[in-house]
Every structure is written in C-alpha cells, then in structure tokens.
Amino acid sequence: MAKNNEDLMDKVVSLCKRRGFIFQSSDIYGGLANAWDYGPYGVELKNNLKRAWWKSVVQERDDIFGMDASILMHPKVWEASGHVENFYDLKSDCKSCKKRFKTADLKDQNKCPECAGELTEGRKFNLMFKTYQGPVEDVANLIYLRPETAQGMFVNFLNILDSKHPKLPFGLAQIGKAFRNEITPGNFTFRTREFEQMEVEYFTRPEEADKKLEEWIDYRFKWYLDLGIKKENLKKRPHTKEELAHYAKACTDIEYNFPFGWSELEGVANRTDFDLKQHAEASGKDLQYFDDAEKKKFYPYIIEPSGGVDRSVLAFLTDAYHEEKVKADTRVVLKLHKDLAPTKVAVLPLLKNRPQIVELAKKIASGLKKSFITVYDDTAAIGKLYRRQDEVGTLFCVTIDVQSLEDKQVTVRSRDTMQQERVNINQLQNYLGTFLSS
Ligand code: ATP
C-alpha cells in the first residue's frame, strides 16, 4: 500500500478503536482532547515494544544499567537543568478567531492561517505542567511533572557510581511517563501532553563523545529496521545549529515517514557535560568521575538516545497495516514483527457445537498460554475468525476439526503466508516455538 495515502491514518485510527488497540481518553464524557488509552491489544503491543527496547539496550549489553526514577522531583532539578528558563515554545494568538498557534509552525507570523486575522507577537509559554505537593497551594510547594525522564538519571549518577562502581563508558536506561503542556498536540498519539519515553543516558569520555554519538545513532536506527520498519520509511536527520536544544552540542533525529509526513521518532543528542555540571553546581555535590588509571577527575559527556513509546507504537502500527485482495474480499492484516505482535496464537474450533472439539481446543489453548500470548475464540465462522486475527496481527491460527479427534493433529495457519500445515498436537508447542522464540 502506498504511504502518505490520505486515508491510511483514518484506517489505522479506526482499526485501533474497532479492535481495542487505542481509545479516546474519557470517551463516555465526550473525550479528553489528545489523551489516549491503550486497550487490550494496545497494551500488549506497547509492552512488547518496551521489552524489545529494554532487551536491546540493557539485557544484551553489559555497559548499561536499568533505572526507574520517580516522576515528581525536587523543583531545583528543573532550575538547574534549564527547563524553568528555557523549556518553552512561542505561542501566537489570533485576535479575531482566538485560535492559538505554535509560532514556529506559522508561515506568516503576523497573519492567522485560519481567518487571516491579526496575530499577537509570539509569547513564551513554558511547557512544564505545574502542581503542588501537599495540601497547601503556595509557591513553596510548587513542583513539576517531569517533561523528560533524563533528569532522573542525571541526579542518580552519584548513586550509581557509589553502588555499581562502573568504568566509563557506561549508561543508564529507563522507560517512563513524561508530560509537556504542548500548544498544538495532535496527529493521534504522535503529539500528546502525556506520553512515555525510552531514554538512555550514556556517559563517555569527552574525547570519545563524537564517535559514541555516531555509534548510538546507528545502533538505534538498526533497532527499528530489525523490528520490521520498512527501510524506505526511516531516515536520519542531523539538526542544524539553530534547532539544537539549550543543552545539546549535536543531535540527529531518527524520522519516520508517517501518513502526515516525515516526523521525529527519536532524537540522539550529545548533551556534553552540561547536565552534570549544572547539577553539581546547584546541589553542591561533586559529580565528577574519578579515573583510577590516570588519577584525575573530570565530567563525562553524555550521549542521549531519546525515543517515544507512543510514537513508536504509531509508526509500527502504520508500517504494519496492509490491505490485500483475496478473491472479492479485502484482507486487512497487521504484519507486525513476531516480537511485537500482541497475540501470538489463536486457537479456533471449527465446530463449536461439538463438545469434544471445543474441549480439545480449550485444552490446547490453555497449554499454549503458558508459553505464548494465546487466545481462544469460537464466536464466529472460521473465515471471520481468521479475518479478525489477521486484523490484530496474530501470527498463527490453530484450528481443531473433527479429524483432530482421530489423528491428534491440528491445522496451523500462518498470518503472513496463509499457508496451512497439519501438526501433531504433542509437537505443536515446539513447532510454534521455533518460529516465535527470539
Ligand atoms: P518534537 O520536536 O516533535 O516536539 P522533541 O524534539 O521536543 O520532539 P525530545 O525532547 O527529543 O522531543 O523527546 C524525545 C522523544 O520523546 C521524541 O523523539 C518523541 O518520540 C517523544 N516525545 C516528545 N514529545 C512528545 C509528545 N508531545 N508526544 C509524544 N511523544 C513525544
């Protein structure tokens, strides 16, 4: 299917709702704009994606430690990090229609793109959500919802040095929620005010930082391809000097060709020693690394691959969406990578009014559930059951028929090839395992 076709996004959004991947938040109250809830398939997909990331950046490496810092942090963190002063967008309001725009998105910063009315000058708007800790709502109790997970790792640098005694280069990794009061959220889950990030903070010798930045860009780029994103839909885009965040010396975005155009999936930045120096100064703690061999102290540089869970889920969903003509029918199939597919196996009895078939099918399903995410479904005719499973990306359908009662074999149908094979029930687990194990 051609990318950028106008209705691909609509089709994905509709599939997400219809089949229980992603729902509008607070739907029964008319919905909360730009907030989304992950349903039964969505949460499996999202968890699989996070697991695949964790496996790649923590489990399979011996230089990275996992972490899980709290969302609420000391307000001084955000002063030291520069977010209180610098984490803002400029917004322009239309004096006639009252619509609000991100100034940077406007072609003409004086004229409203909706009604041609006069716009206010771009005004700074800090993107951090504020709240109060404890029952008293005064300035002394003001805290922020974190706008990035990164700071939770920087402020734990000393704890990691003292508890793990790592040698450079080493990194910290975490997945967690972040909040930004975006002026113009939209494009489904692409830009929201509450989202999840997967971030690595990789501490390295300053003289090696440029090389490590390139290594990380390649490592992360390959991760998306290995999980099935089509090569032609992924590219690297180095930032211009003007675009760089206040803390960064260099940054390359990994972009995906979304139905609404090329947009950022992940940013890989060289944050230099900015954060450690800022926190050392503000906290009064020595956050330098002591090099045993050279007997000297210095601030490491930090390479940060920072990706969005929700944006990745959306990219993998749109990339996997396929429509195929099968006779007079259109077969919708989500060709998700086996590690990402929410359901691995569906067990389907061919005749639900034959108790022996149903009993055998349920027994097989409950056996498989111990190893793979497996569902049992007998609520429609087999053709419809197959279509349902294709739409949510289930890798294998196992059907049990009258013959299965005699020859102890079942039919296994592959999602991608639609080939069917008879397999002995006692070999089914191994058969599926050879395809599904990573
Ligand atoms: P953008 O330019 O799209 O606003 P950014 O450069 O501000 O993104 P970063 O600060 O680099 O984003 O955040 C790292 C990652 O977190 C992004 O690549 C993206 O995947 C995710 N992310 C950032 N903001 C949002 C958001 N509002 N909604 C969903 N994901 C987000």
Residues whose N, C-alpha, C, O or C-beta is under 5 A from the ligand:
A	BS01	ATP	E182 T189 F190 R191 T192 F195 Q197 E264 L265 E266 G267 S306 G307 G308 R311
